[in-house]
Amino acid sequence: MSLLEIASLHKSFVSPGGERKRIVAIEKFALGAGEQVALRGESGSGKTTFLHLIAGILTPDQGSIQIGSADMTRLGEGARDRLRASTLGYIFQTFNLLQGYTCLENLLLAMSFGLGRDRARAVALLERVGLGNRLHHLPRQLSTGQQQRVAIARAMANRPRLVLADEPTGNLDQRNADEALALIRQTCRETGAALLLVSHDAGVLSRFEETRDFALLNTVGPEGGQ
């Protein structure tokens, strides 16, 4: 049985000129437990919108997003927040760390919305990503690569079943990008989490045994064009 099952998922936005433009139109998509899949797609193709829909950050115009036994599209805002906190980990391209909080505090705050604060686990995760000596550093005191490592550790804080990664190496140099990607994949393997990563970078995509073309999944209709 699939961990993630999507059917007839559509999302449109209204432009400043009042024109409705369809961004996502995916009839079927599935991801198995523990599976690691990369989605290939150019910037502006709707990949981030797709991940936001899966995470419940955006609500679709129609369709279903089944994660385990729960349909994200049928839940109210509070229930979506709880499902996201307990089941999903999200790694953003821009990291989205809270700048006024230390590395350790960023993880503890994420935990407070999920399984509850576990300082020992938070410390262990930061040590796992090589930041055991940076627990009390603020994001601005870290390199770009180190900030991404904090973001990876935060994504794993609540033992997610599914990790979503949106161009997670886009702001990193090649060495840090290679290290971050390896760390994401290995951490997911160690915990049994499924991974859905989106990227336009051929180097990133080449590391995956399974890649899918987002343009083939996302058959945007005449309202939006392609």
Biotite code that builds the C-alpha atoms (Angstrom):
import biotite.structure as struc

atoms = struc.array([
    struc.Atom([0.000, 0.000, 0.000], chain_id="A", res_id=1, res_name="MET", atom_name="CA", element="C"),
    struc.Atom([1.264, 3.485, -0.854], chain_id="A", res_id=2, res_name="SER", atom_name="CA", element="C"),
    struc.Atom([2.145, 5.954, 1.862], chain_id="A", res_id=3, res_name="LEU", atom_name="CA", element="C"),
    struc.Atom([1.103, 8.854, -0.384], chain_id="A", res_id=4, res_name="LEU", atom_name="CA", element="C"),
    struc.Atom([-1.718, 8.622, -2.936], chain_id="A", res_id=5, res_name="GLU", atom_name="CA", element="C"),
    struc.Atom([-2.891, 11.603, -4.979], chain_id="A", res_id=6, res_name="ILE", atom_name="CA", element="C"),
    struc.Atom([-5.885, 11.663, -7.305], chain_id="A", res_id=7, res_name="ALA", atom_name="CA", element="C"),
    struc.Atom([-7.395, 14.377, -9.538], chain_id="A", res_id=8, res_name="SER", atom_name="CA", element="C"),
    struc.Atom([-5.435, 17.160, -7.825], chain_id="A", res_id=9, res_name="LEU", atom_name="CA", element="C"),
    struc.Atom([-6.022, 20.637, -9.265], chain_id="A", res_id=10, res_name="HIS", atom_name="CA", element="C"),
    struc.Atom([-4.925, 24.071, -8.080], chain_id="A", res_id=11, res_name="LYS", atom_name="CA", element="C"),
    struc.Atom([-5.434, 27.464, -9.723], chain_id="A", res_id=12, res_name="SER", atom_name="CA", element="C"),
    struc.Atom([-4.527, 31.027, -8.802], chain_id="A", res_id=13, res_name="PHE", atom_name="CA", element="C"),
    struc.Atom([-6.031, 34.321, -9.905], chain_id="A", res_id=14, res_name="VAL", atom_name="CA", element="C"),
    struc.Atom([-3.572, 36.717, -11.538], chain_id="A", res_id=15, res_name="SER", atom_name="CA", element="C"),
    struc.Atom([-3.507, 40.452, -10.663], chain_id="A", res_id=16, res_name="PRO", atom_name="CA", element="C"),
    struc.Atom([-5.408, 40.998, -13.914], chain_id="A", res_id=17, res_name="GLY", atom_name="CA", element="C"),
    struc.Atom([-8.195, 38.706, -12.760], chain_id="A", res_id=18, res_name="GLY", atom_name="CA", element="C"),
    struc.Atom([-7.304, 35.751, -14.992], chain_id="A", res_id=19, res_name="GLU", atom_name="CA", element="C"),
    struc.Atom([-7.572, 32.325, -13.412], chain_id="A", res_id=20, res_name="ARG", atom_name="CA", element="C"),
    struc.Atom([-4.486, 30.251, -14.154], chain_id="A", res_id=21, res_name="LYS", atom_name="CA", element="C"),
    struc.Atom([-4.255, 26.569, -13.392], chain_id="A", res_id=22, res_name="ARG", atom_name="CA", element="C"),
    struc.Atom([-0.865, 25.661, -11.918], chain_id="A", res_id=23, res_name="ILE", atom_name="CA", element="C"),
    struc.Atom([-1.290, 22.030, -10.905], chain_id="A", res_id=24, res_name="VAL", atom_name="CA", element="C"),
    struc.Atom([-3.359, 19.337, -12.620], chain_id="A", res_id=25, res_name="ALA", atom_name="CA", element="C"),
    struc.Atom([-2.198, 15.879, -11.560], chain_id="A", res_id=26, res_name="ILE", atom_name="CA", element="C"),
    struc.Atom([-4.531, 12.953, -12.081], chain_id="A", res_id=27, res_name="GLU", atom_name="CA", element="C"),
    struc.Atom([-2.540, 10.293, -10.262], chain_id="A", res_id=28, res_name="LYS", atom_name="CA", element="C"),
    struc.Atom([0.628, 10.065, -8.171], chain_id="A", res_id=29, res_name="PHE", atom_name="CA", element="C"),
    struc.Atom([1.765, 7.558, -5.546], chain_id="A", res_id=30, res_name="ALA", atom_name="CA", element="C"),
    struc.Atom([4.786, 7.072, -3.317], chain_id="A", res_id=31, res_name="LEU", atom_name="CA", element="C"),
    struc.Atom([5.505, 3.976, -1.262], chain_id="A", res_id=32, res_name="GLY", atom_name="CA", element="C"),
    struc.Atom([6.723, 3.842, 2.320], chain_id="A", res_id=33, res_name="ALA", atom_name="CA", element="C"),
    struc.Atom([10.495, 4.292, 2.419], chain_id="A", res_id=34, res_name="GLY", atom_name="CA", element="C"),
    struc.Atom([10.660, 5.069, -1.295], chain_id="A", res_id=35, res_name="GLU", atom_name="CA", element="C"),
    struc.Atom([12.960, 7.845, -2.578], chain_id="A", res_id=36, res_name="GLN", atom_name="CA", element="C"),
    struc.Atom([11.837, 9.665, -5.722], chain_id="A", res_id=37, res_name="VAL", atom_name="CA", element="C"),
    struc.Atom([13.129, 12.799, -7.442], chain_id="A", res_id=38, res_name="ALA", atom_name="CA", element="C"),
    struc.Atom([10.813, 14.958, -9.561], chain_id="A", res_id=39, res_name="LEU", atom_name="CA", element="C"),
    struc.Atom([12.436, 16.753, -12.470], chain_id="A", res_id=40, res_name="ARG", atom_name="CA", element="C"),
    struc.Atom([10.972, 20.145, -13.361], chain_id="A", res_id=41, res_name="GLY", atom_name="CA", element="C"),
    struc.Atom([11.991, 23.612, -14.433], chain_id="A", res_id=42, res_name="GLU", atom_name="CA", element="C"),
    struc.Atom([11.534, 26.705, -12.269], chain_id="A", res_id=43, res_name="SER", atom_name="CA", element="C"),
    struc.Atom([7.966, 27.967, -12.434], chain_id="A", res_id=44, res_name="GLY", atom_name="CA", element="C"),
    struc.Atom([6.524, 24.607, -13.447], chain_id="A", res_id=45, res_name="SER", atom_name="CA", element="C"),
    struc.Atom([4.431, 24.221, -10.289], chain_id="A", res_id=46, res_name="GLY", atom_name="CA", element="C"),
    struc.Atom([6.706, 21.893, -8.293], chain_id="A", res_id=47, res_name="LYS", atom_name="CA", element="C"),
    struc.Atom([6.694, 24.011, -5.140], chain_id="A", res_id=48, res_name="THR", atom_name="CA", element="C"),
    struc.Atom([2.917, 24.428, -5.343], chain_id="A", res_id=49, res_name="THR", atom_name="CA", element="C"),
    struc.Atom([2.638, 20.646, -5.595], chain_id="A", res_id=50, res_name="PHE", atom_name="CA", element="C"),
    struc.Atom([4.718, 20.130, -2.437], chain_id="A", res_id=51, res_name="LEU", atom_name="CA", element="C"),
    struc.Atom([2.762, 22.828, -0.600], chain_id="A", res_id=52, res_name="HIS", atom_name="CA", element="C"),
    struc.Atom([-0.468, 21.011, -1.479], chain_id="A", res_id=53, res_name="LEU", atom_name="CA", element="C"),
    struc.Atom([0.886, 17.713, -0.164], chain_id="A", res_id=54, res_name="ILE", atom_name="CA", element="C"),
    struc.Atom([1.996, 19.417, 3.049], chain_id="A", res_id=55, res_name="ALA", atom_name="CA", element="C"),
    struc.Atom([-1.362, 21.123, 3.545], chain_id="A", res_id=56, res_name="GLY", atom_name="CA", element="C"),
    struc.Atom([0.197, 24.588, 3.327], chain_id="A", res_id=57, res_name="ILE", atom_name="CA", element="C"),
    struc.Atom([-2.113, 25.232, 0.354], chain_id="A", res_id=58, res_name="LEU", atom_name="CA", element="C"),
    struc.Atom([-5.567, 23.773, -0.223], chain_id="A", res_id=59, res_name="THR", atom_name="CA", element="C"),
    struc.Atom([-6.481, 22.402, -3.664], chain_id="A", res_id=60, res_name="PRO", atom_name="CA", element="C"),
    struc.Atom([-9.465, 23.349, -5.789], chain_id="A", res_id=61, res_name="ASP", atom_name="CA", element="C"),
    struc.Atom([-10.278, 19.647, -6.047], chain_id="A", res_id=62, res_name="GLN", atom_name="CA", element="C"),
    struc.Atom([-8.756, 16.231, -5.556], chain_id="A", res_id=63, res_name="GLY", atom_name="CA", element="C"),
    struc.Atom([-7.493, 14.025, -2.749], chain_id="A", res_id=64, res_name="SER", atom_name="CA", element="C"),
    struc.Atom([-4.134, 13.717, -0.992], chain_id="A", res_id=65, res_name="ILE", atom_name="CA", element="C"),
    struc.Atom([-4.088, 10.525, 1.035], chain_id="A", res_id=66, res_name="GLN", atom_name="CA", element="C"),
    struc.Atom([-1.215, 10.255, 3.512], chain_id="A", res_id=67, res_name="ILE", atom_name="CA", element="C"),
    struc.Atom([-1.491, 6.975, 5.340], chain_id="A", res_id=68, res_name="GLY", atom_name="CA", element="C"),
    struc.Atom([-5.097, 6.781, 6.527], chain_id="A", res_id=69, res_name="SER", atom_name="CA", element="C"),
    struc.Atom([-5.754, 10.549, 6.390], chain_id="A", res_id=70, res_name="ALA", atom_name="CA", element="C"),
    struc.Atom([-6.902, 12.670, 3.455], chain_id="A", res_id=71, res_name="ASP", atom_name="CA", element="C"),
    struc.Atom([-5.191, 16.043, 3.804], chain_id="A", res_id=72, res_name="MET", atom_name="CA", element="C"),
    struc.Atom([-7.844, 17.718, 1.658], chain_id="A", res_id=73, res_name="THR", atom_name="CA", element="C"),
    struc.Atom([-10.676, 16.767, 4.023], chain_id="A", res_id=74, res_name="ARG", atom_name="CA", element="C"),
    struc.Atom([-9.100, 18.165, 7.172], chain_id="A", res_id=75, res_name="LEU", atom_name="CA", element="C"),
    struc.Atom([-9.635, 21.543, 8.784], chain_id="A", res_id=76, res_name="GLY", atom_name="CA", element="C"),
    struc.Atom([-6.706, 23.893, 9.292], chain_id="A", res_id=77, res_name="GLU", atom_name="CA", element="C"),
    struc.Atom([-5.889, 22.667, 12.796], chain_id="A", res_id=78, res_name="GLY", atom_name="CA", element="C"),
    struc.Atom([-6.013, 19.023, 11.797], chain_id="A", res_id=79, res_name="ALA", atom_name="CA", element="C"),
    struc.Atom([-3.815, 19.726, 8.758], chain_id="A", res_id=80, res_name="ARG", atom_name="CA", element="C"),
    struc.Atom([-1.266, 21.392, 11.042], chain_id="A", res_id=81, res_name="ASP", atom_name="CA", element="C"),
    struc.Atom([-1.258, 18.382, 13.361], chain_id="A", res_id=82, res_name="ARG", atom_name="CA", element="C"),
    struc.Atom([-0.889, 15.904, 10.498], chain_id="A", res_id=83, res_name="LEU", atom_name="CA", element="C"),
    struc.Atom([1.934, 17.932, 8.999], chain_id="A", res_id=84, res_name="ARG", atom_name="CA", element="C"),
    struc.Atom([3.736, 18.151, 12.354], chain_id="A", res_id=85, res_name="ALA", atom_name="CA", element="C"),
    struc.Atom([3.384, 14.450, 13.142], chain_id="A", res_id=86, res_name="SER", atom_name="CA", element="C"),
    struc.Atom([3.893, 12.884, 9.716], chain_id="A", res_id=87, res_name="THR", atom_name="CA", element="C"),
    struc.Atom([5.806, 15.232, 7.396], chain_id="A", res_id=88, res_name="LEU", atom_name="CA", element="C"),
    struc.Atom([9.250, 16.770, 7.307], chain_id="A", res_id=89, res_name="GLY", atom_name="CA", element="C"),
    struc.Atom([9.820, 19.692, 4.935], chain_id="A", res_id=90, res_name="TYR", atom_name="CA", element="C"),
    struc.Atom([13.234, 20.884, 3.716], chain_id="A", res_id=91, res_name="ILE", atom_name="CA", element="C"),
    struc.Atom([13.003, 24.302, 2.076], chain_id="A", res_id=92, res_name="PHE", atom_name="CA", element="C"),
    struc.Atom([15.437, 25.729, -0.469], chain_id="A", res_id=93, res_name="GLN", atom_name="CA", element="C"),
    struc.Atom([15.702, 28.906, 1.628], chain_id="A", res_id=94, res_name="THR", atom_name="CA", element="C"),
    struc.Atom([16.009, 26.883, 4.881], chain_id="A", res_id=95, res_name="PHE", atom_name="CA", element="C"),
    struc.Atom([13.279, 28.933, 6.711], chain_id="A", res_id=96, res_name="ASN", atom_name="CA", element="C"),
    struc.Atom([15.150, 28.834, 10.011], chain_id="A", res_id=97, res_name="LEU", atom_name="CA", element="C"),
    struc.Atom([13.970, 31.142, 12.779], chain_id="A", res_id=98, res_name="LEU", atom_name="CA", element="C"),
    struc.Atom([16.722, 33.726, 12.913], chain_id="A", res_id=99, res_name="GLN", atom_name="CA", element="C"),
    struc.Atom([16.248, 34.712, 16.554], chain_id="A", res_id=100, res_name="GLY", atom_name="CA", element="C"),
    struc.Atom([16.617, 31.146, 17.806], chain_id="A", res_id=101, res_name="TYR", atom_name="CA", element="C"),
    struc.Atom([19.653, 28.894, 18.141], chain_id="A", res_id=102, res_name="THR", atom_name="CA", element="C"),
    struc.Atom([20.097, 25.659, 16.202], chain_id="A", res_id=103, res_name="CYS", atom_name="CA", element="C"),
    struc.Atom([18.886, 23.656, 19.198], chain_id="A", res_id=104, res_name="LEU", atom_name="CA", element="C"),
    struc.Atom([15.919, 25.966, 19.758], chain_id="A", res_id=105, res_name="GLU", atom_name="CA", element="C"),
    struc.Atom([14.869, 25.671, 16.106], chain_id="A", res_id=106, res_name="ASN", atom_name="CA", element="C"),
    struc.Atom([14.577, 21.903, 16.556], chain_id="A", res_id=107, res_name="LEU", atom_name="CA", element="C"),
    struc.Atom([12.885, 22.086, 19.956], chain_id="A", res_id=108, res_name="LEU", atom_name="CA", element="C"),
    struc.Atom([10.293, 24.509, 18.612], chain_id="A", res_id=109, res_name="LEU", atom_name="CA", element="C"),
    struc.Atom([9.518, 22.185, 15.705], chain_id="A", res_id=110, res_name="ALA", atom_name="CA", element="C"),
    struc.Atom([9.150, 19.326, 18.169], chain_id="A", res_id=111, res_name="MET", atom_name="CA", element="C"),
    struc.Atom([6.687, 21.324, 20.274], chain_id="A", res_id=112, res_name="SER", atom_name="CA", element="C"),
    struc.Atom([4.212, 21.148, 17.370], chain_id="A", res_id=113, res_name="PHE", atom_name="CA", element="C"),
    struc.Atom([4.662, 17.396, 16.953], chain_id="A", res_id=114, res_name="GLY", atom_name="CA", element="C"),
    struc.Atom([5.743, 14.675, 19.365], chain_id="A", res_id=115, res_name="LEU", atom_name="CA", element="C"),
    struc.Atom([6.783, 17.094, 22.109], chain_id="A", res_id=116, res_name="GLY", atom_name="CA", element="C"),
    struc.Atom([10.161, 18.559, 23.016], chain_id="A", res_id=117, res_name="ARG", atom_name="CA", element="C"),
    struc.Atom([12.922, 16.003, 23.364], chain_id="A", res_id=118, res_name="ASP", atom_name="CA", element="C"),
    struc.Atom([16.204, 17.766, 24.043], chain_id="A", res_id=119, res_name="ARG", atom_name="CA", element="C"),
    struc.Atom([18.271, 14.590, 23.893], chain_id="A", res_id=120, res_name="ALA", atom_name="CA", element="C"),
    struc.Atom([16.898, 13.722, 20.456], chain_id="A", res_id=121, res_name="ARG", atom_name="CA", element="C"),
    struc.Atom([17.404, 17.287, 19.202], chain_id="A", res_id=122, res_name="ALA", atom_name="CA", element="C"),
    struc.Atom([21.023, 17.241, 20.332], chain_id="A", res_id=123, res_name="VAL", atom_name="CA", element="C"),
    struc.Atom([21.533, 13.796, 18.775], chain_id="A", res_id=124, res_name="ALA", atom_name="CA", element="C"),
    struc.Atom([20.109, 14.993, 15.441], chain_id="A", res_id=125, res_name="LEU", atom_name="CA", element="C"),
    struc.Atom([22.385, 18.022, 15.377], chain_id="A", res_id=126, res_name="LEU", atom_name="CA", element="C"),
    struc.Atom([25.337, 15.806, 16.208], chain_id="A", res_id=127, res_name="GLU", atom_name="CA", element="C"),
    struc.Atom([24.240, 13.451, 13.408], chain_id="A", res_id=128, res_name="ARG", atom_name="CA", element="C"),
    struc.Atom([24.463, 16.295, 10.879], chain_id="A", res_id=129, res_name="VAL", atom_name="CA", element="C"),
    struc.Atom([27.851, 17.409, 12.206], chain_id="A", res_id=130, res_name="GLY", atom_name="CA", element="C"),
    struc.Atom([26.725, 20.377, 14.297], chain_id="A", res_id=131, res_name="LEU", atom_name="CA", element="C"),
    struc.Atom([27.186, 19.066, 17.809], chain_id="A", res_id=132, res_name="GLY", atom_name="CA", element="C"),
    struc.Atom([29.532, 21.993, 18.490], chain_id="A", res_id=133, res_name="ASN", atom_name="CA", element="C"),
    struc.Atom([27.041, 24.557, 17.107], chain_id="A", res_id=134, res_name="ARG", atom_name="CA", element="C"),
    struc.Atom([24.025, 23.864, 19.316], chain_id="A", res_id=135, res_name="LEU", atom_name="CA", element="C"),
    struc.Atom([23.780, 27.395, 20.642], chain_id="A", res_id=136, res_name="HIS", atom_name="CA", element="C"),
    struc.Atom([24.735, 29.269, 17.481], chain_id="A", res_id=137, res_name="HIS", atom_name="CA", element="C"),
    struc.Atom([22.189, 31.467, 15.721], chain_id="A", res_id=138, res_name="LEU", atom_name="CA", element="C"),
    struc.Atom([21.602, 30.839, 12.001], chain_id="A", res_id=139, res_name="PRO", atom_name="CA", element="C"),
    struc.Atom([23.493, 34.015, 11.065], chain_id="A", res_id=140, res_name="ARG", atom_name="CA", element="C"),
    struc.Atom([26.562, 32.623, 12.813], chain_id="A", res_id=141, res_name="GLN", atom_name="CA", element="C"),
    struc.Atom([26.585, 29.581, 10.523], chain_id="A", res_id=142, res_name="LEU", atom_name="CA", element="C"),
    struc.Atom([27.727, 29.048, 6.955], chain_id="A", res_id=143, res_name="SER", atom_name="CA", element="C"),
    struc.Atom([25.122, 28.406, 4.276], chain_id="A", res_id=144, res_name="THR", atom_name="CA", element="C"),
    struc.Atom([25.947, 24.698, 4.284], chain_id="A", res_id=145, res_name="GLY", atom_name="CA", element="C"),
    struc.Atom([25.619, 24.516, 8.062], chain_id="A", res_id=146, res_name="GLN", atom_name="CA", element="C"),
    struc.Atom([22.225, 26.241, 7.929], chain_id="A", res_id=147, res_name="GLN", atom_name="CA", element="C"),
    struc.Atom([21.000, 23.609, 5.486], chain_id="A", res_id=148, res_name="GLN", atom_name="CA", element="C"),
    struc.Atom([22.198, 20.904, 7.890], chain_id="A", res_id=149, res_name="ARG", atom_name="CA", element="C"),
    struc.Atom([20.095, 22.474, 10.648], chain_id="A", res_id=150, res_name="VAL", atom_name="CA", element="C"),
    struc.Atom([17.124, 22.478, 8.241], chain_id="A", res_id=151, res_name="ALA", atom_name="CA", element="C"),
    struc.Atom([17.675, 18.773, 7.529], chain_id="A", res_id=152, res_name="ILE", atom_name="CA", element="C"),
    struc.Atom([17.847, 17.954, 11.247], chain_id="A", res_id=153, res_name="ALA", atom_name="CA", element="C"),
    struc.Atom([14.683, 19.990, 11.887], chain_id="A", res_id=154, res_name="ARG", atom_name="CA", element="C"),
    struc.Atom([12.833, 18.135, 9.129], chain_id="A", res_id=155, res_name="ALA", atom_name="CA", element="C"),
    struc.Atom([13.599, 14.841, 10.901], chain_id="A", res_id=156, res_name="MET", atom_name="CA", element="C"),
    struc.Atom([12.772, 16.100, 14.397], chain_id="A", res_id=157, res_name="ALA", atom_name="CA", element="C"),
    struc.Atom([9.304, 14.520, 14.663], chain_id="A", res_id=158, res_name="ASN", atom_name="CA", element="C"),
    struc.Atom([10.229, 11.181, 13.090], chain_id="A", res_id=159, res_name="ARG", atom_name="CA", element="C"),
    struc.Atom([8.345, 11.883, 9.831], chain_id="A", res_id=160, res_name="PRO", atom_name="CA", element="C"),
    struc.Atom([7.051, 9.141, 7.586], chain_id="A", res_id=161, res_name="ARG", atom_name="CA", element="C"),
    struc.Atom([7.426, 11.406, 4.548], chain_id="A", res_id=162, res_name="LEU", atom_name="CA", element="C"),
    struc.Atom([10.080, 14.048, 3.836], chain_id="A", res_id=163, res_name="VAL", atom_name="CA", element="C"),
    struc.Atom([9.467, 16.709, 1.176], chain_id="A", res_id=164, res_name="LEU", atom_name="CA", element="C"),
    struc.Atom([12.520, 18.529, -0.189], chain_id="A", res_id=165, res_name="ALA", atom_name="CA", element="C"),
    struc.Atom([12.103, 21.587, -2.416], chain_id="A", res_id=166, res_name="ASP", atom_name="CA", element="C"),
    struc.Atom([15.313, 22.293, -4.385], chain_id="A", res_id=167, res_name="GLU", atom_name="CA", element="C"),
    struc.Atom([17.255, 21.609, -1.149], chain_id="A", res_id=168, res_name="PRO", atom_name="CA", element="C"),
    struc.Atom([20.656, 22.178, -2.757], chain_id="A", res_id=169, res_name="THR", atom_name="CA", element="C"),
    struc.Atom([19.724, 25.260, -4.790], chain_id="A", res_id=170, res_name="GLY", atom_name="CA", element="C"),
    struc.Atom([21.546, 27.732, -2.537], chain_id="A", res_id=171, res_name="ASN", atom_name="CA", element="C"),
    struc.Atom([24.650, 25.618, -1.947], chain_id="A", res_id=172, res_name="LEU", atom_name="CA", element="C"),
    struc.Atom([27.977, 25.314, -3.718], chain_id="A", res_id=173, res_name="ASP", atom_name="CA", element="C"),
    struc.Atom([28.781, 21.960, -5.307], chain_id="A", res_id=174, res_name="GLN", atom_name="CA", element="C"),
    struc.Atom([30.611, 20.435, -2.344], chain_id="A", res_id=175, res_name="ARG", atom_name="CA", element="C"),
    struc.Atom([27.954, 21.432, 0.162], chain_id="A", res_id=176, res_name="ASN", atom_name="CA", element="C"),
    struc.Atom([25.204, 20.395, -2.253], chain_id="A", res_id=177, res_name="ALA", atom_name="CA", element="C"),
    struc.Atom([26.700, 16.900, -2.588], chain_id="A", res_id=178, res_name="ASP", atom_name="CA", element="C"),
    struc.Atom([27.065, 16.574, 1.176], chain_id="A", res_id=179, res_name="GLU", atom_name="CA", element="C"),
    struc.Atom([23.552, 17.844, 1.898], chain_id="A", res_id=180, res_name="ALA", atom_name="CA", element="C"),
    struc.Atom([21.951, 15.517, -0.642], chain_id="A", res_id=181, res_name="LEU", atom_name="CA", element="C"),
    struc.Atom([23.834, 12.502, 0.698], chain_id="A", res_id=182, res_name="ALA", atom_name="CA", element="C"),
    struc.Atom([22.844, 13.456, 4.233], chain_id="A", res_id=183, res_name="LEU", atom_name="CA", element="C"),
    struc.Atom([19.155, 13.827, 3.339], chain_id="A", res_id=184, res_name="ILE", atom_name="CA", element="C"),
    struc.Atom([19.030, 10.460, 1.609], chain_id="A", res_id=185, res_name="ARG", atom_name="CA", element="C"),
    struc.Atom([20.990, 8.596, 4.270], chain_id="A", res_id=186, res_name="GLN", atom_name="CA", element="C"),
    struc.Atom([18.975, 10.091, 7.143], chain_id="A", res_id=187, res_name="THR", atom_name="CA", element="C"),
    struc.Atom([15.733, 9.064, 5.426], chain_id="A", res_id=188, res_name="CYS", atom_name="CA", element="C"),
    struc.Atom([17.087, 5.537, 4.948], chain_id="A", res_id=189, res_name="ARG", atom_name="CA", element="C"),
    struc.Atom([18.079, 5.297, 8.603], chain_id="A", res_id=190, res_name="GLU", atom_name="CA", element="C"),
    struc.Atom([14.607, 6.317, 9.799], chain_id="A", res_id=191, res_name="THR", atom_name="CA", element="C"),
    struc.Atom([12.579, 4.575, 7.086], chain_id="A", res_id=192, res_name="GLY", atom_name="CA", element="C"),
    struc.Atom([11.059, 7.846, 5.878], chain_id="A", res_id=193, res_name="ALA", atom_name="CA", element="C"),
    struc.Atom([9.966, 8.201, 2.273], chain_id="A", res_id=194, res_name="ALA", atom_name="CA", element="C"),
    struc.Atom([11.556, 11.070, 0.334], chain_id="A", res_id=195, res_name="LEU", atom_name="CA", element="C"),
    struc.Atom([10.034, 13.192, -2.422], chain_id="A", res_id=196, res_name="LEU", atom_name="CA", element="C"),
    struc.Atom([12.583, 15.685, -3.754], chain_id="A", res_id=197, res_name="LEU", atom_name="CA", element="C"),
    struc.Atom([12.002, 18.209, -6.534], chain_id="A", res_id=198, res_name="VAL", atom_name="CA", element="C"),
    struc.Atom([14.831, 19.761, -8.529], chain_id="A", res_id=199, res_name="SER", atom_name="CA", element="C"),
    struc.Atom([15.827, 21.078, -11.932], chain_id="A", res_id=200, res_name="HIS", atom_name="CA", element="C"),
    struc.Atom([19.510, 20.246, -11.312], chain_id="A", res_id=201, res_name="ASP", atom_name="CA", element="C"),
    struc.Atom([20.684, 17.366, -13.515], chain_id="A", res_id=202, res_name="ALA", atom_name="CA", element="C"),
    struc.Atom([23.487, 16.575, -11.062], chain_id="A", res_id=203, res_name="GLY", atom_name="CA", element="C"),
    struc.Atom([21.043, 16.136, -8.197], chain_id="A", res_id=204, res_name="VAL", atom_name="CA", element="C"),
    struc.Atom([18.624, 14.093, -10.285], chain_id="A", res_id=205, res_name="LEU", atom_name="CA", element="C"),
    struc.Atom([21.401, 11.762, -11.460], chain_id="A", res_id=206, res_name="SER", atom_name="CA", element="C"),
    struc.Atom([21.926, 10.570, -7.862], chain_id="A", res_id=207, res_name="ARG", atom_name="CA", element="C"),
    struc.Atom([18.464, 9.010, -7.683], chain_id="A", res_id=208, res_name="PHE", atom_name="CA", element="C"),
    struc.Atom([17.569, 5.524, -8.840], chain_id="A", res_id=209, res_name="GLU", atom_name="CA", element="C"),
    struc.Atom([14.050, 6.749, -9.648], chain_id="A", res_id=210, res_name="GLU", atom_name="CA", element="C"),
    struc.Atom([13.252, 10.092, -11.236], chain_id="A", res_id=211, res_name="THR", atom_name="CA", element="C"),
    struc.Atom([9.948, 11.247, -12.693], chain_id="A", res_id=212, res_name="ARG", atom_name="CA", element="C"),
    struc.Atom([9.283, 14.122, -15.049], chain_id="A", res_id=213, res_name="ASP", atom_name="CA", element="C"),
    struc.Atom([6.956, 16.626, -13.399], chain_id="A", res_id=214, res_name="PHE", atom_name="CA", element="C"),
    struc.Atom([5.778, 17.927, -16.786], chain_id="A", res_id=215, res_name="ALA", atom_name="CA", element="C"),
    struc.Atom([4.409, 14.464, -17.602], chain_id="A", res_id=216, res_name="LEU", atom_name="CA", element="C"),
    struc.Atom([2.524, 14.329, -14.300], chain_id="A", res_id=217, res_name="LEU", atom_name="CA", element="C"),
    struc.Atom([1.304, 17.908, -14.352], chain_id="A", res_id=218, res_name="ASN", atom_name="CA", element="C"),
    struc.Atom([-0.992, 18.094, -17.356], chain_id="A", res_id=219, res_name="THR", atom_name="CA", element="C"),
    struc.Atom([-2.113, 21.688, -16.969], chain_id="A", res_id=220, res_name="VAL", atom_name="CA", element="C"),
    struc.Atom([-5.335, 22.379, -18.850], chain_id="A", res_id=221, res_name="GLY", atom_name="CA", element="C"),
    struc.Atom([-6.306, 25.256, -21.166], chain_id="A", res_id=222, res_name="PRO", atom_name="CA", element="C"),
    struc.Atom([-6.995, 27.661, -18.308], chain_id="A", res_id=223, res_name="GLU", atom_name="CA", element="C"),
    struc.Atom([-3.333, 27.983, -17.497], chain_id="A", res_id=224, res_name="GLY", atom_name="CA", element="C"),
    struc.Atom([-1.383, 26.684, -20.433], chain_id="A", res_id=225, res_name="GLY", atom_name="CA", element="C"),
    struc.Atom([2.004, 25.019, -20.076], chain_id="A", res_id=226, res_name="GLN", atom_name="CA", element="C"),
])
